[in-house]
Amino acid sequence: MLPRIDRVVTSATVTTDDGPRTVETSTWLLGDDEQVLVVDAAHDPAPIRAAVGDRRVVGVACTHAHRHHADQAVALADAVGAPIMLNEADHPLWNEVHAGHGPDEDLPNDEEIAVAHVKVRVLHTPGHTPGSVCLYVPALDVVFTGDMLLKGGPLRTDRTLSRYPQITRSLRERVLGLPPETRVLPGHGDETTVGDERDLPDLVAPEP
């Protein structure tokens, strides 16, 4: 039996380089009745814990270390006894949110996470942050993209350490070559597919 994907949407007012704003963030849970991987534990731990239930959490994975994607990672991981997973290039950002409590496991490119009889492959996609990753599940034709790719294209941002040309390059090299029917499950907003996004003007590869 294939695992299921649950979505928990929470909101909070966060402060960015542009000032305070209200943000709704999707926390995704991939698993079966026995175990689950949590992707981007954000804002409010209560509904996330409720969605986890009594399942074993194999990991609390962060697509990147911005506060509105990782602020509940430590609380959730401590509560359920699970490791926190983050690409090491985002450790400086992580320390701004969780000083004194480092991640437990790295998320290097092509690393695989096993959960509920499927493999989750890490795609290191720097740009939104140096350590941004997307998490691809080939068996389900699904990729969790955090803030790297939303419906309508990449997330434009003026945030410190974000580099828009690097975002588009990372997406072309690591994500847009996935099968077009692959569901894109982003950190904010509605889902989309790789096929619907890859021909957008910002993402079309330049001529050689």
Buried (B, 14 or more C-beta within 10 A) or exposed (E): EEBEBBEBBBEBEBEBEEEEEEBBBBBBBBBBEEBBBBBBBBBBBEEBBEBBEEBEBBBBBBBBBBBBBBBBBBBBBEBBEBEBBBBBBBBEBBEEBBEEBEBEBBBEEEBEBEBBEBEBBBBBBBBBBBBBBBBBBBEBBBBBBBBBBBBBBBBEBEBEBBBBEBBBBBBBEBBBEBEBEBBBBBBBEEBBBBBBBBEBEEBEEEEE
